[in-house]
């Protein structure tokens, strides 16, 4: 029987494509889901709902059930500070850490010419459009401390500085090569507090 004909093998194959899920874990998850029909049905329903009910916020790029999202409509957040991150997971990590009461902008990745990711593949135009009304006075570049994240931060800093904005970068409290999603809250909070102007 080929993999295409074997439902468990297909399930294992698709589970193993998820980030952080290797072959053994995929097999363990698939076997658990096959044994627990109630969980499998709930997971299936949640996946279908996520695909059909979630929308991308036209302002910040966050994913949720409303456009604009609750972060963009929260009047308690400052319009003067905009924190730029690569992905939704990074935004969530900063929210967990606390310490940022401004707005967010999700780029949708980082510059990586070798992978064919240039400024046109990121939400750079949308970022520039958000700055046109003059309410933002500081942009915090909270890209990951990787080669791609640093390249993206430097590119954005060169692009934004002529507009007279304060452009800062989160401090190096976050380990080089680490991703914000996996960094503890106190480290992220300290990195935000100790950001520096570029």
RODREN-578787 format. One record per residue (C-alpha): x negated, y, z; residue in one letter; residue number from 1. Coordinates in steps of 0.05 Angstrom, whole numbers, plus 5000, padded with zeros to 4 digits. Layout:
<sites>
<site east="X" north="Y" up="Z" code="A" pos="NUM"/>
...
</sites>
This chain:
<sites>
<site east="5000" north="5000" up="5000" code="X" pos="1"/>
<site east="4972" north="5068" up="4980" code="X" pos="2"/>
<site east="4968" north="5127" up="5027" code="X" pos="3"/>
<site east="5024" north="5161" up="4987" code="X" pos="4"/>
<site east="5070" north="5101" up="5002" code="X" pos="5"/>
<site east="5052" north="5094" up="5076" code="X" pos="6"/>
<site east="5089" north="5147" up="5118" code="X" pos="7"/>
<site east="5042" north="5140" up="5178" code="X" pos="8"/>
<site east="4981" north="5148" up="5134" code="X" pos="9"/>
<site east="5013" north="5210" up="5103" code="X" pos="10"/>
<site east="5028" north="5238" up="5172" code="X" pos="11"/>
<site east="4957" north="5225" up="5195" code="X" pos="12"/>
<site east="4930" north="5258" up="5132" code="X" pos="13"/>
<site east="4971" north="5321" up="5142" code="X" pos="14"/>
<site east="4957" north="5325" up="5217" code="X" pos="15"/>
<site east="4882" north="5319" up="5205" code="X" pos="16"/>
<site east="4885" north="5380" up="5160" code="X" pos="17"/>
<site east="4903" north="5424" up="5220" code="X" pos="18"/>
<site east="4845" north="5464" up="5251" code="X" pos="19"/>
<site east="4813" north="5427" up="5309" code="X" pos="20"/>
<site east="4847" north="5360" up="5293" code="X" pos="21"/>
<site east="4800" north="5305" up="5273" code="X" pos="22"/>
<site east="4817" north="5236" up="5246" code="X" pos="23"/>
<site east="4823" north="5201" up="5314" code="X" pos="24"/>
<site east="4866" north="5256" up="5344" code="X" pos="25"/>
<site east="4910" north="5255" up="5282" code="X" pos="26"/>
<site east="4921" north="5180" up="5289" code="X" pos="27"/>
<site east="4937" north="5189" up="5364" code="X" pos="28"/>
<site east="4986" north="5245" up="5349" code="X" pos="29"/>
<site east="5019" north="5207" up="5292" code="X" pos="30"/>
<site east="5029" north="5145" up="5334" code="X" pos="31"/>
<site east="5059" north="5187" up="5391" code="X" pos="32"/>
<site east="5107" north="5222" up="5343" code="X" pos="33"/>
<site east="5129" north="5156" up="5313" code="X" pos="34"/>
<site east="5145" north="5129" up="5383" code="X" pos="35"/>
<site east="5180" north="5192" up="5407" code="X" pos="36"/>
<site east="5236" north="5205" up="5357" code="X" pos="37"/>
<site east="5265" north="5262" up="5399" code="X" pos="38"/>
<site east="5198" north="5299" up="5399" code="X" pos="39"/>
<site east="5188" north="5285" up="5325" code="X" pos="40"/>
<site east="5257" north="5314" up="5309" code="X" pos="41"/>
<site east="5245" north="5376" up="5353" code="X" pos="42"/>
<site east="5177" north="5387" up="5321" code="X" pos="43"/>
<site east="5205" north="5380" up="5251" code="X" pos="44"/>
<site east="5261" north="5429" up="5267" code="X" pos="45"/>
<site east="5211" north="5479" up="5297" code="X" pos="46"/>
<site east="5166" north="5474" up="5236" code="X" pos="47"/>
<site east="5224" north="5486" up="5188" code="X" pos="48"/>
<site east="5249" north="5544" up="5230" code="X" pos="49"/>
<site east="5180" north="5575" up="5233" code="X" pos="50"/>
<site east="5175" north="5572" up="5157" code="X" pos="51"/>
<site east="5244" north="5602" up="5145" code="X" pos="52"/>
<site east="5255" north="5650" up="5204" code="X" pos="53"/>
<site east="5187" north="5684" up="5213" code="X" pos="54"/>
<site east="5169" north="5748" up="5176" code="X" pos="55"/>
<site east="5106" north="5789" up="5171" code="X" pos="56"/>
<site east="5109" north="5858" up="5202" code="X" pos="57"/>
<site east="5101" north="5909" up="5147" code="X" pos="58"/>
<site east="5063" north="5956" up="5193" code="X" pos="59"/>
<site east="5012" north="5913" up="5231" code="X" pos="60"/>
<site east="5015" north="5846" up="5195" code="X" pos="61"/>
<site east="5036" north="5807" up="5257" code="X" pos="62"/>
<site east="5082" north="5748" up="5248" code="X" pos="63"/>
<site east="5148" north="5746" up="5285" code="X" pos="64"/>
<site east="5224" north="5748" up="5279" code="X" pos="65"/>
<site east="5231" north="5822" up="5266" code="X" pos="66"/>
<site east="5202" north="5875" up="5219" code="X" pos="67"/>
<site east="5174" north="5919" up="5248" code="X" pos="68"/>
<site east="5151" north="5874" up="5304" code="X" pos="69"/>
<site east="5161" north="5889" up="5379" code="X" pos="70"/>
<site east="5089" north="5913" up="5386" code="X" pos="71"/>
<site east="5100" north="5966" up="5332" code="X" pos="72"/>
<site east="5165" north="5990" up="5362" code="X" pos="73"/>
<site east="5142" north="5991" up="5435" code="X" pos="74"/>
<site east="5144" north="6065" up="5454" code="X" pos="75"/>
<site east="5098" north="6052" up="5513" code="X" pos="76"/>
<site east="5040" north="6038" up="5466" code="X" pos="77"/>
<site east="4995" north="6095" up="5444" code="X" pos="78"/>
<site east="4996" north="6116" up="5371" code="X" pos="79"/>
<site east="4927" north="6148" up="5380" code="X" pos="80"/>
<site east="4887" north="6083" up="5385" code="X" pos="81"/>
<site east="4890" north="6028" up="5333" code="X" pos="82"/>
<site east="4856" north="5961" up="5345" code="X" pos="83"/>
<site east="4837" north="5924" up="5281" code="X" pos="84"/>
<site east="4832" north="5849" up="5285" code="X" pos="85"/>
<site east="4822" north="5793" up="5235" code="X" pos="86"/>
<site east="4880" north="5747" up="5252" code="X" pos="87"/>
<site east="4943" north="5741" up="5294" code="X" pos="88"/>
<site east="4905" north="5695" up="5342" code="X" pos="89"/>
<site east="4856" north="5751" up="5356" code="X" pos="90"/>
<site east="4913" north="5799" up="5371" code="X" pos="91"/>
<site east="4943" north="5749" up="5419" code="X" pos="92"/>
<site east="4875" north="5740" up="5454" code="X" pos="93"/>
<site east="4870" north="5815" up="5464" code="X" pos="94"/>
<site east="4941" north="5819" up="5491" code="X" pos="95"/>
<site east="4925" north="5763" up="5541" code="X" pos="96"/>
<site east="4863" north="5800" up="5564" code="X" pos="97"/>
<site east="4900" north="5866" up="5573" code="X" pos="98"/>
<site east="4864" north="5933" up="5572" code="X" pos="99"/>
<site east="4890" north="5957" up="5504" code="X" pos="100"/>
<site east="4953" north="5999" up="5505" code="X" pos="101"/>
<site east="4949" north="6023" up="5433" code="X" pos="102"/>
<site east="4972" north="5995" up="5366" code="X" pos="103"/>
<site east="4944" north="5936" up="5326" code="X" pos="104"/>
<site east="4928" north="5922" up="5253" code="X" pos="105"/>
<site east="4914" north="5852" up="5228" code="X" pos="106"/>
<site east="4868" north="5848" up="5167" code="X" pos="107"/>
<site east="4886" north="5777" up="5149" code="X" pos="108"/>
<site east="4813" north="5753" up="5151" code="X" pos="109"/>
<site east="4743" north="5780" up="5143" code="X" pos="110"/>
<site east="4700" north="5799" up="5084" code="X" pos="111"/>
<site east="4665" north="5738" up="5056" code="X" pos="112"/>
<site east="4639" north="5748" up="4985" code="X" pos="113"/>
<site east="4615" north="5676" up="4981" code="X" pos="114"/>
<site east="4687" north="5652" up="4993" code="X" pos="115"/>
<site east="4716" north="5704" up="4946" code="X" pos="116"/>
<site east="4744" north="5748" up="5001" code="X" pos="117"/>
<site east="4734" north="5821" up="4985" code="X" pos="118"/>
<site east="4770" north="5884" up="5009" code="X" pos="119"/>
<site east="4827" north="5870" up="4960" code="X" pos="120"/>
<site east="4844" north="5805" up="4995" code="X" pos="121"/>
<site east="4849" north="5838" up="5063" code="X" pos="122"/>
<site east="4900" north="5889" up="5089" code="X" pos="123"/>
<site east="4852" north="5948" up="5080" code="X" pos="124"/>
<site east="4899" north="5990" up="5037" code="X" pos="125"/>
<site east="4953" north="5982" up="5090" code="X" pos="126"/>
<site east="4903" north="6003" up="5144" code="X" pos="127"/>
<site east="4886" north="6067" up="5106" code="X" pos="128"/>
<site east="4960" north="6082" up="5095" code="X" pos="129"/>
<site east="4972" north="6077" up="5170" code="X" pos="130"/>
<site east="4919" north="6131" up="5182" code="X" pos="131"/>
<site east="4948" north="6182" up="5134" code="X" pos="132"/>
<site east="4996" north="6215" up="5183" code="X" pos="133"/>
<site east="4939" north="6236" up="5230" code="X" pos="134"/>
<site east="4968" north="6205" up="5294" code="X" pos="135"/>
<site east="4910" north="6155" up="5301" code="X" pos="136"/>
<site east="4848" north="6187" up="5331" code="X" pos="137"/>
<site east="4807" north="6124" up="5347" code="X" pos="138"/>
<site east="4800" north="6058" up="5310" code="X" pos="139"/>
<site east="4772" north="5999" up="5350" code="X" pos="140"/>
<site east="4741" north="5947" up="5305" code="X" pos="141"/>
<site east="4753" north="5882" up="5341" code="X" pos="142"/>
<site east="4731" north="5835" up="5287" code="X" pos="143"/>
<site east="4697" north="5770" up="5309" code="X" pos="144"/>
<site east="4622" north="5773" up="5325" code="X" pos="145"/>
<site east="4604" north="5731" up="5264" code="X" pos="146"/>
<site east="4566" north="5751" up="5201" code="X" pos="147"/>
<site east="4632" north="5760" up="5165" code="X" pos="148"/>
<site east="4663" north="5799" up="5224" code="X" pos="149"/>
<site east="4602" north="5845" up="5229" code="X" pos="150"/>
<site east="4602" north="5857" up="5154" code="X" pos="151"/>
<site east="4676" north="5874" up="5157" code="X" pos="152"/>
<site east="4666" north="5922" up="5216" code="X" pos="153"/>
<site east="4609" north="5958" up="5181" code="X" pos="154"/>
<site east="4648" north="5963" up="5116" code="X" pos="155"/>
<site east="4709" north="5992" up="5153" code="X" pos="156"/>
<site east="4665" north="6040" up="5194" code="X" pos="157"/>
<site east="4635" north="6069" up="5130" code="X" pos="158"/>
<site east="4704" north="6075" up="5101" code="X" pos="159"/>
<site east="4736" north="6108" up="5162" code="X" pos="160"/>
<site east="4682" north="6155" up="5189" code="X" pos="161"/>
<site east="4691" north="6208" up="5134" code="X" pos="162"/>
<site east="4763" north="6216" up="5157" code="X" pos="163"/>
<site east="4738" north="6246" up="5223" code="X" pos="164"/>
<site east="4762" north="6188" up="5265" code="X" pos="165"/>
<site east="4726" north="6159" up="5325" code="X" pos="166"/>
<site east="4707" north="6089" up="5302" code="X" pos="167"/>
<site east="4685" north="6040" up="5356" code="X" pos="168"/>
<site east="4666" north="5967" up="5358" code="X" pos="169"/>
<site east="4681" north="5919" up="5415" code="X" pos="170"/>
<site east="4620" north="5907" up="5457" code="X" pos="171"/>
<site east="4578" north="5844" up="5452" code="X" pos="172"/>
<site east="4609" north="5813" up="5514" code="X" pos="173"/>
<site east="4638" north="5764" up="5465" code="X" pos="174"/>
<site east="4586" north="5712" up="5446" code="X" pos="175"/>
<site east="4556" north="5715" up="5376" code="X" pos="176"/>
<site east="4589" north="5663" up="5333" code="X" pos="177"/>
<site east="4649" north="5657" up="5380" code="X" pos="178"/>
<site east="4720" north="5671" up="5359" code="X" pos="179"/>
<site east="4766" north="5715" up="5401" code="X" pos="180"/>
<site east="4820" north="5661" up="5402" code="X" pos="181"/>
<site east="4774" north="5617" up="5444" code="X" pos="182"/>
<site east="4743" north="5671" up="5488" code="X" pos="183"/>
<site east="4765" north="5680" up="5560" code="X" pos="184"/>
<site east="4808" north="5740" up="5579" code="X" pos="185"/>
<site east="4758" north="5775" up="5624" code="X" pos="186"/>
<site east="4704" north="5773" up="5570" code="X" pos="187"/>
<site east="4752" north="5803" up="5519" code="X" pos="188"/>
<site east="4775" north="5856" up="5569" code="X" pos="189"/>
<site east="4702" north="5875" up="5586" code="X" pos="190"/>
<site east="4685" north="5878" up="5511" code="X" pos="191"/>
<site east="4742" north="5926" up="5499" code="X" pos="192"/>
<site east="4723" north="5970" up="5558" code="X" pos="193"/>
<site east="4650" north="5973" up="5535" code="X" pos="194"/>
<site east="4663" north="5986" up="5462" code="X" pos="195"/>
<site east="4615" north="6033" up="5427" code="X" pos="196"/>
<site east="4622" north="6084" up="5373" code="X" pos="197"/>
<site east="4594" north="6065" up="5306" code="X" pos="198"/>
</sites>
